[in-house]
């Protein structure tokens, strides 16, 4: 029997990842991590490209498969559908030559131990090319938008003039943004290091520590990454720390802190006398926060205390001293970062939004009681759904006598990119290469001023 090529094994691995997401309901990142250990380092970029791309184009590809397959494979052989999806993505979303895409995908059937399906895979891929199905206008709404109906319906309701642009941005590959650790060197000095290493980049006025690379690279290849000189963080996620600390702040709470990018940024910007509590319910993810702080040289004793606990149960971790700054990076649908996590379109459900809004409202109520008079709470989500954003804040302000909108977005360059939504601001995904985020700042009136 002929030796199986490395390329065929790569296609089979991509199909297993796609199957784990689309059929088993697992996260794309988790499924990818399992396969990466068994993949040669030089093959990892292509594996990630195929897995992410196929999941990203899931609804369009599924429409093609429905047109191409007269009968679905048996339940135990549904991995073949995932392999076909990887094949179709190669033929439409990559620069891989058609003959290589077809032959290596057909060969991957052997890797998956489904030899009887070799003929089917070959016939389906060749028919797709012959009938030029990629050029046909989709007749299915989900295929046309490449989004589940519930997401496109919400977007059209919340953003009637922007829904198509948001969905197009969701289907694009996200750029790589960096955050310079200015406790170690200036941005200008780091830009020189990037240029010397051959990396092209762009800057965005209003984001003083942010750099957008023209081409993504593994973090380990960035100058000074291991030494803590730089972090990988989207530009939109770099805004909260700067805004929250614009007028100072010495006792800070970072609620729902993991994976810790904003925690680190707060410590990079805060004064040396500032003390920060970072709370997250997941101990393993909190370990990642701790490791990140150590890498950045921010693990000094006493500056940050990490609590593995539920943020809405402060009696288990709060010392009783009010905070003057609170960052609530609330759990949400993550509908603003679909381009980074395309499996959201497959794994989230409309009912999840209602459940999440309950969590968000509860966190706001509980954490508000920890804020000192005159203090500021910054509510942040990576969602574009109004139910999780403007509606939550509007209802909270109406029900909370001592809550009032605080000054936010001091930088006009950034404010001009956003949409004002009541007491908050929305950054739509894809705007100047940024992720989709919502921000609302609330200040706590002194008792004599409360209504």
Secondary structure, DSSP 4 states (H G I P E B T S, - for coil): -PPPPHHHHHHHHHHHHHHHHHTT---HHHHHHHHHTTS-GGGHHHHHHHHHHHHHTHHHHHHHHHHH-SSPPPGGGTHHHHHHHHHHHHHHHS-S-HHHHHHHHHHHHHHTT-GGGHHHHHHHHHHHHHHTGGGSPP-SHHHHHTS-HHHHHHHHHH-TTTHHHHHHHHTSPPPEEEEE-TTTS-HHHHHHHHHHTT--EE--TT-TTEEEESS---GGGSTTTTTTSEEE--GGGGHHHHHHTTT--SEEEEES-TT-HHHHHHHHHS-TT-EEEEEES-HHHHHHHHHHHHHTT---TTTEEEEES-TT-GGGT--SPPEEEEEEE-----TT-TTT-TTHHHH--HHHHHHHHHHHHHHHHHHHTTEEEEEEEEEEES---GGGTHHHHHHHHHH-TTEEEPP----HHHHTTSEEETTEEEEPTTGGGPPPEEEEEEEEPPGGG--
